Each structure stands twice: as structure tokens, then as C-alpha cells.
Amino acid sequence: MESESVILRQASHLQKKTTPILGSVSYKLQQMVSNLKYALSPRAMWSDMRFYWLSGDRSNTVFASAILLLFLVIGLFIYRTIVNQYEARELRCLTLNLYHEARGEPDKGKYAVASVTLNRVASKHYPETICDVVFQKRWDYLRKRYVSAFSWTELDAPVSTNSRAWQKAARIAEDIYRNPEAHNLKGALFYHARHIRPSWARKKISVAKIGRHIFYN
């Protein structure tokens, strides 16, 4: 028992001695990281560049300008990469929706289905991205479960990306994504197949009948 007490006292004494040292090292490391972040920030580089220019130090001005330009180029590259990945994902979701919902429809019908999807993205009552709109689910009080906005998303539906139907859907998806106003079915947020009569359609106003679908605002 006595030896344990001695060991505990020694450990406590060692901890008291090392804690300030570790705390000091940790603080210095935090300061170094903070200073490095500031030194590499565009704001600091811009400030340094102005200082060197006003002080007449042209060599350092050129160096600071080059570093700032490099960071801007890297930032632009990262931004474009993120944007391209986002657009590729959005286009694939739109293409999938056209492929499953309207691959048997004429081009005008495919554009109309795409228009409904984009109109929902623009509406405050729906999610803000194409993928979120396509895969949206809402609670159905009659069926007592979450129901998908587009029924194919509940199925393990096969996709043939080498087929003519996929290529056509991809082309139309990109066309309306890049030029949303060119083929927009304004106000259309809903549609259903002609051979069914859903109860919700009674409260909607029909804006178009295209192919095998009826569209509503």
C-alpha cells in the first residue's frame, strides 16, 4: 500500500511538471498553424503585395503576385472540379428520370417530363436539386408509408446505358439543363398517364396532353 502511494505521488508530481510543458508546446503549435494559414491566405498575400509595391520592393511584389495568382488558379480549378461533378450528378439523375418515365414518349413528351422535374426544383415546395426531386419521398396517409414521387425509384429497374433510349434521354436532359427556357412547360408540376385517373388530378388544371401523359400546374 505504501509503495502504491509513493508511485501515485510521483505520477502526480510528474504530471504537474509535464502539463505546463505540453500546454506550452500545444499552444505554440496552434499559433504556428494559425500563422501559416494566415500567411497562405489570399488576404495576407494581397496585403503583402500592396506593402511591397508601396515600399518600392518590386522583386517581392512580383513574387507575392505570382503566389497569389497560383492560389487563385488552384482555387478556380477546385471550384470547377466541384461544379463539374455536381452537374454530372444532376444530369445523370435527370437522364434516369427521362429514361424510366418517358423513354417511350416522343421528344416533346420527354421534354415535358424534364420540364416538370426542373419546375419542381425551381418551386419552393420541392427540394432544391434535381437528384433530390427525383428521389423525393413523402408520407402517404392512405398507404401508411413513404411513397416516391416517381415510382421507378422504388424498383430495382434495370438501365441499359448503351441503348438508343438512354442516349436520347441523355441528349434531351443535357439540352434542357443547359437551356431550361427553350422547352419549358411553364407551370407544370404534375403529370400522369392517360389511362389512369388519380384523385389529386381533380383539383389541378390541365396545361397539356402530350403523348401518353397529361400535365397539370
Secondary structure, DSSP 8 states (H G I E B T S, - for coil): -HHHHHHHHHHHHHHHHHHHHHHHHHHHHHHHHHHHHHHTSHHHHHHHHHHHHHTT-HHHHHHHHHHHHHHHHHHHHHHHHHHHHHHHHHHHHHHHHHHHHHTTS-HHHHHHHHHHHHHHHHSTTS-SSHHHHHT-EEEETTTTEEEESSGGGGTT----TTSHHHHHHHHHHHHHHH-TTTT--TT--EEEETT---GGGGGS-EEEEETTEEEE-
